[in-house]
């Protein structure tokens, strides 16, 4: 706290050197000087007024004579009673009732436009500048259309949702399944069972978040946007009513096991609030009990690591941190946000060069999964969040943050993201790009069926494609796919059968796209006034909110939600 005002001056009223006592003494001197000569009777009457007269003990009201003391008490009581009645009336008339009159739209615009600039990295303009805007919207719509087919999206209440299509048995057969067979996706002719779930809160809330966020992307298509919002509401209600983990009792626990659904509750509620403006979702997202169950107040080996099983870090940085700028009357919710988000923990993770929570390889790759295989999907997510948080701090005129005794500037977070992405793109001990098609040296044996089987008009059956699984470099270059990545010693084996090195995933590539867009282009690029917060109702009434800057469109987060959720289905 500093004792200076915003303009640089001290918080005190300027005064001359003379004190009130000095002035009083001077005036007395002036009075004595003025009266040093005798005054005549007329002058004394001007200065002193009429002589004091003795007050009468009674008051003549014409029809009655009353005691002056009683008269004064009576009149005083009447005046006091009238003043009290008027004061009560004033309170009743001026205190707001339960139905608040909405503030002028100008205040709303001022508060939200650029007020949440942490989404700076995800502007549609960046996709448009790259010529990819329509492309990424097509990708999102392909996924949302698929999701709408997995449950009754026209209903208000559902009791089931499709959790998985296909079978992933890795025991080696003999029945055909998605792991045993090596075929082009378009050539699959074996039975692929559909697995439904009746208590899958994590999956349903995650899908709700994806549909809600996508509804904002497509708000120029009102009918489709409303369809997505309705589906999101239905899914979220289902997730809250019929609780359980989607991976319990089925093979999903082998491949994408879910450890809980509380983080998805917060994640889904946050995006539904942005999509609908319904404050009940905001109230739920800021409930401390939810945050406690989601692990917001305790550490653990993966605390602060955004991945397909843990959305807490994404919610903390991408959504909750923005509410630090919210003034009264939402201060209690803001405090809940601050308690839940604990931003210093994220800087602790993202600039762990000083701390030992996460090791790094000799080449500089952070080990967010503690040396386990397939590290890159975690790294790109961290790079994305670091850039988002850095942009948020700059927007809020926050130069940096203290993590314990150490101070880190916003630039440190962006530098962290750049070093990690540079490693992935080829600045590593092997000089290899882990994004297929980028640079001259990248994986050629990607663990991908469509990329490994040549386009030769031959339909290979379940076992017929095995010869392509175990042989030559991919005949089809799957451009843009990020593979699983190197091991903890910066080593990499370009072997198709070893998915721990060469397998690309939706979850990983979603983070890749988000991080690349976050770091690309000019951070001061022109801004679209059509923000993701257009559905949020007015809630600020303070004129000083013109200090909040900016408005931004988001797409990368929607893409991340969509692809991340797709890993579960």
C-alpha positions as CSV (number, residue, x, y, z in Angstrom):
1,X,0.0,0.0,0.0
2,X,1.4,3.4,-0.9
3,X,0.3,6.8,0.4
4,X,0.1,8.4,-2.9
5,X,-2.9,9.1,-5.2
6,X,-3.2,7.8,-8.8
7,X,-1.7,11.1,-10.1
8,X,1.5,10.8,-8.0
9,X,0.7,13.2,-5.3
10,X,0.5,12.5,-1.5
11,X,-2.9,11.5,-0.1
12,X,-3.2,14.7,2.0
13,X,-4.8,18.1,1.6
14,X,-2.3,20.9,0.9
15,X,-2.0,23.6,3.6
16,X,0.0,26.8,4.2
17,X,2.3,27.1,7.1
18,X,-0.1,29.1,9.3
19,X,-2.1,27.0,11.7
20,X,-5.7,27.6,12.9
21,X,-4.4,28.9,16.2
22,X,-2.1,31.3,14.5
23,X,-5.0,32.7,12.5
24,X,-7.1,33.0,15.6
25,X,-4.4,35.0,17.5
26,X,-3.9,37.3,14.5
27,X,-7.6,38.0,14.3
28,X,-7.7,38.9,17.9
29,X,-4.8,41.3,17.4
30,X,-6.7,42.9,14.5
31,X,-9.9,43.2,16.7
32,X,-8.0,44.9,19.5
33,X,-6.3,47.3,17.1
34,X,-9.6,48.2,15.6
35,X,-11.2,48.9,19.0
36,X,-8.3,50.9,20.5
37,X,-10.3,54.1,20.4
38,X,-13.6,54.7,22.2
39,X,-16.9,53.9,20.4
40,X,-20.0,56.2,20.5
41,X,-23.3,54.8,21.5
42,X,-24.5,54.2,17.9
43,X,-21.4,52.3,16.9
44,X,-21.7,50.1,20.0
45,X,-25.3,49.3,19.0
46,X,-24.1,48.2,15.6
47,X,-21.5,45.9,17.0
48,X,-23.2,44.6,20.1
49,X,-26.9,44.6,18.9
50,X,-29.7,45.1,21.3
51,X,-29.1,44.4,25.0
52,X,-29.9,41.0,26.4
53,X,-33.5,40.7,27.7
54,X,-34.7,38.3,30.3
55,X,-36.7,35.4,28.7
56,X,-40.3,35.0,29.6
57,X,-41.4,31.8,31.4
58,X,-44.6,31.4,29.5
59,X,-45.8,31.5,25.8
60,X,-49.0,33.2,24.8
61,X,-50.6,31.2,22.0
62,X,-53.7,33.4,21.9
63,X,-56.2,31.0,23.2
64,X,-54.0,29.5,25.8
65,X,-50.9,30.4,27.8
66,X,-48.5,27.5,28.3
67,X,-45.1,27.0,29.9
68,X,-42.2,27.8,27.5
69,X,-40.5,24.6,28.6
70,X,-43.5,22.5,27.7
71,X,-44.0,24.3,24.4
72,X,-40.3,23.7,23.4
73,X,-40.5,20.0,24.3
74,X,-43.8,19.6,22.4
75,X,-42.6,21.3,19.2
76,X,-39.2,19.4,19.4
77,X,-41.0,16.0,19.7
78,X,-43.2,16.7,16.7
79,X,-40.2,17.8,14.6
80,X,-38.2,14.8,15.7
81,X,-41.1,12.4,14.9
82,X,-41.5,14.0,11.4
83,X,-37.8,13.8,10.7
84,X,-37.7,10.1,11.7
85,X,-40.8,9.3,9.5
86,X,-39.2,11.1,6.6
87,X,-35.9,9.3,7.0
88,X,-37.7,5.9,7.1
89,X,-39.6,6.8,3.9
90,X,-36.4,7.8,2.2
91,X,-34.8,4.5,3.1
92,X,-37.8,2.5,1.8
93,X,-37.9,4.5,-1.5
94,X,-34.2,4.4,-2.2
95,X,-32.9,0.9,-1.0
96,X,-32.9,-1.5,-4.1
97,X,-35.4,-4.3,-4.0
98,X,-34.8,-7.9,-5.1
99,X,-35.4,-7.1,-8.7
100,X,-32.5,-4.9,-9.6
101,X,-32.9,-2.4,-12.4
102,X,-30.2,-3.2,-15.0
103,X,-27.5,-0.6,-15.3
104,X,-26.9,1.2,-18.6
105,X,-25.4,-0.9,-21.4
106,X,-22.4,1.4,-21.5
107,X,-21.2,0.3,-18.1
108,X,-21.6,-3.3,-19.2
109,X,-19.6,-2.7,-22.4
110,X,-16.9,-0.8,-20.5
111,X,-16.6,-3.6,-18.0
112,X,-16.3,-6.5,-20.3
113,X,-14.7,-5.1,-23.4
114,X,-11.1,-6.1,-23.0
115,X,-11.7,-6.5,-19.3
116,X,-10.7,-10.1,-19.6
117,X,-7.7,-9.7,-21.8
118,X,-6.2,-13.0,-20.8
119,X,-8.0,-14.4,-23.8
120,X,-5.7,-12.2,-25.9
121,X,-4.0,-15.2,-27.4
122,X,-7.2,-16.8,-28.7
123,X,-8.6,-14.1,-31.0
124,X,-10.4,-15.1,-34.1
125,X,-8.3,-12.5,-35.9
126,X,-5.2,-14.6,-35.5
127,X,-6.9,-17.6,-37.2
128,X,-8.2,-15.2,-39.9
129,X,-4.8,-13.7,-40.4
130,X,-3.4,-17.2,-40.9
131,X,-6.3,-18.0,-43.3
132,X,-7.6,-20.7,-41.0
133,X,-10.7,-19.2,-39.5
134,X,-13.2,-21.1,-41.5
135,X,-11.1,-24.2,-41.3
136,X,-11.0,-24.2,-37.5
137,X,-14.8,-23.5,-37.3
138,X,-15.5,-26.4,-39.5
139,X,-13.4,-28.6,-37.2
140,X,-15.3,-27.4,-34.2
141,X,-18.7,-28.0,-35.9
142,X,-17.7,-31.5,-37.0
143,X,-17.1,-32.3,-33.3
144,X,-20.2,-30.6,-31.9
145,X,-22.4,-32.3,-34.5
146,X,-21.0,-35.6,-33.3
147,X,-21.6,-34.8,-29.7
148,X,-25.2,-33.9,-30.4
149,X,-25.7,-37.4,-31.8
150,X,-24.5,-39.1,-28.5
151,X,-27.6,-38.1,-26.5
152,X,-31.1,-36.7,-26.9
153,X,-30.2,-33.1,-27.3
154,X,-33.8,-32.0,-27.9
155,X,-34.8,-33.2,-24.4
156,X,-34.5,-31.2,-21.2
157,X,-33.7,-34.3,-19.1
158,X,-31.8,-37.4,-20.1
159,X,-30.7,-40.6,-18.4
160,X,-27.9,-41.8,-20.6
161,X,-25.2,-40.6,-23.0
162,X,-22.9,-42.6,-25.3
163,X,-19.5,-42.9,-23.7
164,X,-17.6,-44.9,-26.3
165,X,-17.9,-46.3,-29.8
166,X,-15.7,-49.3,-30.5
167,X,-13.6,-51.6,-28.5
168,X,-10.0,-51.2,-27.4
169,X,-9.0,-54.7,-26.3
170,X,-5.2,-55.0,-26.3
171,X,-4.9,-58.7,-25.3
172,X,-4.2,-59.6,-28.9
173,X,-7.6,-60.9,-30.2
174,X,-8.9,-63.0,-31.6
175,X,-12.0,-60.8,-32.0
176,X,-11.4,-57.8,-34.3
177,X,-11.2,-54.5,-32.4
178,X,-9.8,-51.0,-32.8
179,X,-6.4,-52.0,-31.3
180,X,-6.0,-55.5,-32.8
181,X,-6.8,-54.5,-36.3
182,X,-4.6,-52.2,-38.5
183,X,-7.0,-50.8,-41.2
184,X,-7.8,-47.5,-42.8
185,X,-10.8,-45.9,-40.9
186,X,-12.9,-45.9,-44.0
187,X,-12.3,-49.6,-44.5
188,X,-13.5,-50.8,-41.1
189,X,-16.1,-53.5,-41.5
190,X,-16.1,-55.2,-38.1
191,X,-18.6,-54.6,-35.4
192,X,-18.0,-51.6,-33.2
193,X,-20.1,-51.8,-30.0
194,X,-21.6,-48.7,-28.5
195,X,-21.1,-48.2,-24.8
196,X,-23.7,-46.1,-22.9
197,X,-23.3,-44.7,-19.4
198,X,-26.0,-43.7,-17.0
199,X,-23.8,-42.0,-14.4
200,X,-20.8,-40.2,-16.0
201,X,-20.6,-36.8,-14.5
202,X,-17.1,-36.1,-15.7
203,X,-17.8,-36.9,-19.4
204,X,-21.2,-35.2,-19.5
205,X,-19.9,-32.0,-17.8
206,X,-16.9,-31.9,-20.1
207,X,-19.2,-32.3,-23.1
208,X,-21.4,-29.5,-21.7
209,X,-18.3,-27.2,-21.5
210,X,-17.4,-28.0,-25.1
211,X,-21.0,-27.3,-26.4
212,X,-21.3,-24.2,-24.3
213,X,-18.0,-22.7,-25.5
214,X,-18.7,-23.7,-29.1
215,X,-22.1,-21.9,-28.9
216,X,-20.2,-18.6,-28.5
217,X,-18.1,-19.4,-31.6
218,X,-21.2,-19.9,-33.6
219,X,-23.3,-17.0,-32.2
220,X,-23.6,-15.5,-35.7
221,X,-25.7,-18.6,-36.4
222,X,-28.4,-18.1,-33.8
223,X,-30.4,-21.3,-34.3
224,X,-27.3,-23.5,-34.1
225,X,-25.9,-21.6,-31.2
226,X,-29.1,-22.0,-29.2
227,X,-29.1,-25.7,-30.1
228,X,-25.6,-26.1,-28.6
229,X,-26.6,-24.1,-25.5
230,X,-29.7,-26.3,-24.9
231,X,-27.6,-29.4,-25.3
232,X,-25.0,-28.1,-22.9
233,X,-27.7,-27.4,-20.3
234,X,-29.2,-30.9,-20.7
235,X,-25.8,-32.6,-20.3
236,X,-24.8,-30.5,-17.3
237,X,-28.1,-31.3,-15.5
238,X,-27.5,-35.0,-16.2
239,X,-24.0,-34.7,-14.9
240,X,-25.2,-33.2,-11.6
241,X,-28.3,-35.5,-11.2
242,X,-26.7,-38.9,-11.9
243,X,-23.2,-38.7,-10.5
244,X,-20.4,-41.1,-11.2
245,X,-17.2,-41.5,-13.1
246,X,-17.6,-42.6,-16.7
247,X,-14.6,-45.1,-16.6
248,X,-15.9,-47.2,-13.7
249,X,-16.5,-50.8,-14.6
250,X,-15.4,-50.6,-18.3
251,X,-12.3,-50.6,-20.4
252,X,-12.0,-46.9,-20.4
253,X,-10.2,-47.2,-17.1
254,X,-7.3,-48.8,-19.0
255,X,-6.8,-46.1,-21.5
256,X,-8.4,-42.9,-20.2
257,X,-9.2,-43.4,-16.6
258,X,-11.0,-40.6,-14.8
259,X,-10.0,-39.8,-11.3
260,X,-12.9,-37.5,-10.5
261,X,-15.6,-35.2,-11.8
262,X,-15.5,-32.2,-9.5
263,X,-13.1,-30.2,-11.8
264,X,-15.5,-30.9,-14.7
265,X,-18.3,-29.4,-12.6
266,X,-16.4,-26.2,-12.2
267,X,-15.3,-26.3,-15.8
268,X,-18.7,-26.9,-17.2
269,X,-20.4,-24.3,-15.0
270,X,-17.9,-21.6,-15.9
271,X,-18.5,-22.1,-19.7
272,X,-22.3,-22.3,-19.2
273,X,-22.1,-19.0,-17.4
274,X,-20.2,-17.4,-20.3
275,X,-22.7,-18.9,-22.8
276,X,-25.9,-18.1,-21.0
277,X,-25.2,-15.3,-18.5
278,X,-27.2,-17.4,-15.9
279,X,-25.7,-16.4,-12.5
280,X,-26.6,-19.7,-11.0
281,X,-23.8,-21.3,-13.0
282,X,-21.4,-18.6,-11.7
283,X,-22.6,-19.3,-8.1
284,X,-21.9,-23.0,-8.6
285,X,-18.5,-22.5,-10.2
286,X,-17.4,-20.4,-7.2
287,X,-18.6,-22.8,-4.5
288,X,-15.7,-23.5,-2.2
289,X,-17.0,-27.0,-1.7
290,X,-16.6,-27.9,-5.3
291,X,-13.1,-26.5,-5.4
292,X,-12.2,-28.5,-2.3
293,X,-13.3,-31.7,-3.8
294,X,-11.5,-30.8,-7.1
295,X,-8.2,-30.5,-5.2
296,X,-7.8,-26.7,-5.5
297,X,-6.5,-26.4,-1.9
298,X,-4.0,-29.2,-1.8
299,X,-1.0,-30.2,-4.0
300,X,-0.2,-33.6,-5.4
301,X,2.1,-34.7,-8.1
302,X,-0.1,-33.3,-10.9
303,X,-1.3,-30.1,-9.2
304,X,-1.5,-27.3,-11.8
305,X,-1.1,-29.6,-14.8
306,X,-3.8,-29.2,-17.4
307,X,-4.7,-32.5,-19.1
308,X,-7.7,-34.6,-20.2
309,X,-8.2,-35.8,-16.6
310,X,-7.7,-32.5,-14.8
311,X,-9.4,-29.2,-15.9
312,X,-8.8,-27.4,-12.7
313,X,-5.7,-25.6,-13.9
314,X,-7.5,-24.5,-17.1
315,X,-10.4,-23.1,-15.1
316,X,-8.1,-21.4,-12.6
317,X,-6.0,-19.6,-15.2
318,X,-8.4,-19.1,-18.1
319,X,-11.5,-18.2,-16.2
320,X,-11.1,-17.5,-12.5
321,X,-8.1,-15.2,-12.8
322,X,-10.1,-12.7,-14.8
323,X,-12.5,-12.1,-11.9
324,X,-9.8,-10.3,-9.9
325,X,-10.9,-7.2,-11.7
326,X,-14.5,-7.5,-10.6
327,X,-15.6,-4.8,-8.1
328,X,-18.5,-4.7,-5.8
329,X,-21.2,-6.0,-5.5
330,X,-19.5,-9.3,-6.7
331,X,-16.6,-9.0,-4.3
332,X,-17.6,-12.2,-2.4
333,X,-17.6,-14.2,-5.6
334,X,-14.3,-12.6,-6.5
335,X,-12.8,-13.8,-3.2
336,X,-14.0,-17.3,-3.9
337,X,-12.4,-17.1,-7.3
338,X,-9.1,-16.0,-5.7
339,X,-9.2,-18.7,-3.1
340,X,-9.9,-21.4,-5.7
341,X,-7.4,-20.2,-8.3
342,X,-4.3,-19.5,-6.2
343,X,-2.3,-18.1,-9.1
344,X,1.0,-18.2,-7.4
345,X,0.8,-22.0,-7.6
346,X,0.6,-21.8,-11.4
347,X,3.6,-19.5,-11.7
348,X,5.3,-22.0,-9.3
349,X,4.6,-24.7,-11.9
350,X,5.3,-22.7,-15.1
351,X,8.6,-21.1,-14.0
352,X,9.9,-24.1,-12.2
353,X,13.5,-23.4,-13.1
354,X,13.8,-22.1,-9.6
355,X,11.7,-24.8,-7.9
356,X,12.0,-28.6,-8.0
357,X,8.4,-29.7,-8.4
358,X,9.1,-30.6,-12.0
359,X,12.4,-31.7,-13.4
360,X,13.6,-30.9,-16.9
361,X,15.5,-32.9,-19.4
362,X,19.1,-31.9,-20.3
363,X,17.6,-30.3,-23.4
364,X,15.2,-28.2,-21.4
365,X,11.9,-30.0,-21.7
366,X,9.8,-29.7,-18.6
367,X,8.7,-33.1,-17.2
368,X,5.1,-32.3,-16.1
369,X,4.3,-36.0,-16.0
370,X,7.4,-36.8,-14.0
371,X,9.3,-38.6,-16.7
372,X,6.4,-40.9,-17.8
373,X,6.0,-41.5,-21.6
374,X,4.1,-39.2,-23.9
375,X,5.1,-35.9,-22.2
376,X,4.3,-33.4,-25.0
377,X,0.6,-33.2,-24.5
378,X,1.2,-31.8,-21.0
379,X,3.9,-29.4,-22.2
380,X,1.8,-27.7,-24.9
381,X,-1.0,-27.2,-22.4
382,X,1.3,-25.6,-20.0
383,X,2.7,-23.3,-22.7
384,X,-0.8,-22.3,-23.6
385,X,-1.8,-21.5,-20.0
386,X,1.5,-19.6,-19.4
387,X,0.9,-17.3,-22.4
388,X,-2.7,-16.8,-21.4
389,X,-1.8,-15.9,-17.9
390,X,1.0,-13.6,-19.1
391,X,-1.5,-11.8,-21.3
392,X,-4.0,-11.5,-18.5
393,X,-1.4,-9.9,-16.2
394,X,-0.4,-7.4,-18.8
395,X,-4.0,-6.5,-19.4
396,X,-4.5,-6.0,-15.7
397,X,-1.4,-3.8,-15.5
398,X,0.2,-6.4,-13.3
399,X,4.0,-6.5,-14.0
400,X,4.4,-9.8,-12.4
401,X,3.7,-12.0,-9.4
402,X,5.4,-13.2,-6.2
403,X,5.9,-16.9,-5.7
404,X,7.2,-17.1,-2.2
405,X,10.1,-14.6,-1.9
406,X,10.7,-14.6,-5.7
407,X,9.2,-12.2,-8.1
408,X,8.5,-13.2,-11.7
409,X,7.5,-10.8,-14.5
410,X,4.8,-11.6,-17.0
411,X,7.6,-11.9,-19.6
412,X,9.0,-14.9,-17.8
413,X,5.8,-16.9,-18.4
414,X,5.9,-16.1,-22.1
415,X,9.5,-16.9,-22.3
416,X,8.8,-20.3,-20.7
417,X,6.1,-21.0,-23.3
418,X,8.5,-20.0,-26.1
419,X,11.3,-22.2,-24.9
420,X,9.0,-25.3,-24.6
421,X,7.5,-24.8,-28.0
422,X,10.9,-24.2,-29.6
423,X,12.0,-27.5,-28.1
424,X,9.0,-29.3,-29.7
425,X,9.6,-27.6,-33.1
426,X,13.3,-28.7,-33.3
427,X,15.4,-26.8,-30.8
428,X,16.4,-29.9,-28.9
429,X,19.4,-32.3,-28.6
430,X,18.2,-34.4,-31.5
431,X,17.4,-31.4,-33.7
432,X,14.1,-33.1,-34.4
433,X,10.7,-31.5,-34.9
434,X,8.0,-33.5,-33.1
435,X,5.3,-31.9,-35.3
436,X,5.0,-34.0,-38.5
437,X,5.7,-31.9,-41.7
438,X,7.4,-29.1,-39.9
439,X,11.1,-28.7,-40.7
440,X,13.3,-31.2,-42.4
441,X,13.7,-33.7,-39.6
442,X,10.5,-35.1,-38.1
443,X,9.1,-38.6,-37.3
444,X,8.4,-40.7,-40.4
445,X,6.9,-43.8,-38.7
446,X,3.9,-42.2,-37.0
447,X,1.6,-44.5,-35.1
448,X,-1.4,-43.8,-37.3
449,X,-3.3,-46.3,-39.4
450,X,-4.4,-44.0,-42.2
451,X,-0.9,-42.5,-42.5
452,X,0.9,-45.8,-42.7
453,X,-1.3,-47.6,-45.3
454,X,-0.7,-46.5,-48.9
455,X,-3.5,-45.3,-51.1
456,X,-3.4,-48.2,-53.6
457,X,-7.1,-49.1,-54.0
458,X,-6.5,-52.3,-52.0
459,X,-8.9,-52.9,-49.0
460,X,-6.9,-54.6,-46.3
461,X,-8.8,-56.6,-43.7
462,X,-8.1,-56.7,-39.9
463,X,-4.8,-58.6,-40.1
464,X,-4.0,-57.6,-43.7
465,X,-2.7,-54.2,-42.7
466,X,-0.2,-55.6,-40.2
467,X,2.5,-55.6,-42.9
468,X,2.2,-51.8,-43.0
469,X,2.2,-51.5,-39.3
470,X,5.6,-52.9,-38.9
471,X,7.5,-51.7,-41.9
472,X,8.4,-48.7,-44.1
473,X,8.0,-45.0,-43.4
474,X,4.6,-43.6,-43.7
475,X,3.5,-43.2,-47.3
476,X,1.1,-40.5,-46.3
477,X,2.4,-37.5,-44.3
478,X,0.0,-36.6,-41.6
479,X,1.0,-32.9,-41.6
480,X,0.7,-31.1,-38.3
481,X,0.3,-34.1,-36.0
482,X,2.4,-33.8,-32.8
483,X,3.6,-37.2,-31.7
484,X,3.9,-38.4,-28.1
485,X,7.4,-37.1,-27.8
486,X,10.8,-38.0,-26.4
487,X,11.7,-39.7,-23.1
488,X,13.1,-38.1,-20.0
489,X,16.6,-38.4,-21.5
490,X,15.7,-36.5,-24.7
491,X,15.8,-39.8,-26.5
492,X,13.3,-40.7,-29.3
493,X,12.7,-43.9,-31.2
494,X,10.9,-43.4,-34.5
495,X,9.1,-46.7,-34.4
496,X,5.5,-47.1,-35.4
497,X,4.8,-49.9,-33.0
498,X,5.9,-47.9,-30.0
499,X,3.0,-45.5,-29.4
500,X,4.8,-44.0,-26.4
501,X,7.0,-42.2,-28.8
502,X,5.1,-41.9,-32.1
503,X,1.4,-41.7,-31.4
504,X,-0.5,-38.5,-32.0
505,X,-3.6,-37.7,-29.9
506,X,-6.5,-35.3,-30.1
507,X,-5.8,-34.1,-26.6
508,X,-2.1,-33.3,-27.5
509,X,-2.8,-31.6,-30.7
510,X,-5.6,-29.5,-29.2
511,X,-3.0,-28.0,-26.8
512,X,-0.5,-27.6,-29.7
513,X,-2.9,-25.5,-31.7
514,X,-3.8,-23.4,-28.7
515,X,-0.2,-22.7,-27.7
516,X,0.9,-21.9,-31.3
517,X,-2.0,-19.5,-31.7
518,X,-1.3,-17.9,-28.3
519,X,2.3,-17.2,-29.3
520,X,1.7,-16.3,-32.9
521,X,1.3,-12.9,-34.5
522,X,1.3,-9.4,-33.0
523,X,-0.1,-9.2,-29.4
524,X,-1.5,-5.8,-30.3
525,X,-3.5,-7.0,-33.3
526,X,-6.9,-5.4,-34.0
527,X,-9.7,-6.5,-31.7
528,X,-13.1,-7.7,-32.5
529,X,-15.7,-6.1,-30.3
530,X,-17.8,-9.3,-30.4
531,X,-16.5,-11.0,-27.2
532,X,-17.2,-14.3,-25.6
533,X,-18.8,-12.4,-22.8
534,X,-21.7,-11.1,-24.8
535,X,-24.2,-13.3,-22.9
536,X,-23.0,-12.2,-19.5
537,X,-25.6,-9.7,-18.0
538,X,-24.6,-6.3,-16.8
539,X,-23.2,-6.4,-13.3
540,X,-21.0,-3.3,-12.9
541,X,-22.2,0.1,-11.9
542,X,-18.9,2.0,-11.3
543,X,-17.8,4.7,-13.7
544,X,-14.2,4.0,-13.1
545,X,-14.5,0.7,-15.0
546,X,-13.5,2.6,-18.2
547,X,-10.0,1.7,-17.1
548,X,-10.7,-1.9,-18.0
549,X,-9.3,-2.5,-21.5
550,X,-10.3,-4.6,-24.5
551,X,-12.5,-7.2,-25.9
552,X,-11.5,-10.6,-27.4
553,X,-12.9,-13.5,-29.3
554,X,-11.8,-17.0,-28.3
555,X,-11.4,-20.1,-30.4
556,X,-8.4,-22.0,-29.2
557,X,-10.0,-22.8,-25.8
558,X,-13.1,-24.1,-27.6
559,X,-10.9,-26.2,-29.9
560,X,-9.1,-27.5,-26.8
561,X,-12.4,-28.4,-25.1
562,X,-13.7,-30.1,-28.1
563,X,-10.6,-32.2,-28.8
564,X,-10.0,-33.0,-25.2
565,X,-13.5,-34.2,-24.7
566,X,-13.2,-36.3,-27.9
567,X,-10.5,-38.3,-26.2
568,X,-13.2,-39.6,-23.7
569,X,-15.8,-40.6,-26.3
